[in-house]
């Protein structure tokens, strides 16, 4: 073999060895980059900007020091369990479910992968945790739930409609029963204390909403109380429009509702809660056990009133309530 052939062979061997080392280094780096699995109903919900902002604020850059993979069910609730199982089999470092309904199939899919959830119902009653202070299993995160929340909403609604005797409660039958049962139980207790009769009306989509409001008018309800559910948050504009067209005061659970033409809302800052979910991911990636991370509740709820809509409805908002409001829309 000639000198040049030997030199070429040695150089080729060196290049191959170098490539192997580089590939191994890349592979090792990939293995060390934490992978977050997000479970969502559809592709649109994969784009949760508040959660992404929370990660960025903590120094996590997608594709650089963290990988976020969203697994969604294509908008079909019945597919969530299968999608959750597939996600769990891929063994991400953490699974994130930013909805109570999405957390349920994730809970069934794994008992050892850390789950960060935002549960709009009682996490203890839902079986997500032994207690808020010490969840005890593989689930932690935040909750919108507060014992007095529905009672306060009813109290504020009654303050604006002082002769309130009959309220229609808008309920989504597709929501997890443990959520609606808890909310209805508290709302009924508050209504009973004020001497108010509740009429439960169901709707799952926009077409159902029109029929629901026709029923609300037929039973002569004096106001509409919207139970918290993701679907009603997304249909807030339609609910606000139907309430206004039917001359009905309404109480919603999302802060943006009055800006859409609804009367009132008493709600936490949902974007803040979603952003705070990133702090749980951060703690778990740094070694914390989910069962030892307390589940957080909202630190405050905001009362938002659309004073212009109140005037259109012929209502007078007490000055004491206006002073209590966090935001008044003229």
Protein Blocks (a to p, Z undefined) as FASTA:
>chain_A
ZZklmmmmmmmmmmmmmmmmmmmmmmmmmmmmccdddddfblmlmmcfklmmmmmmnopa
ghiloccddddehhpaklmmmmmmmmmmnopabdcdfbfklmmmmmmmpckbccddddfb
dfklnopafbfklnopabgcddfbdfklmmmmmmmmmmmmmmbcbdcddddfkbcfklmm
mmmmmmmmmmmmnopacdddddfbfklmmmmmmmmmmnopabdcddddfklmmmmmmmmm
mmmmnopacddfbfklmmnopabdcdddfklmmmmmmmmmmmmmnopafklmccdddfbd
cddddfklmmmnopacdfklmmmpmbdcZZ
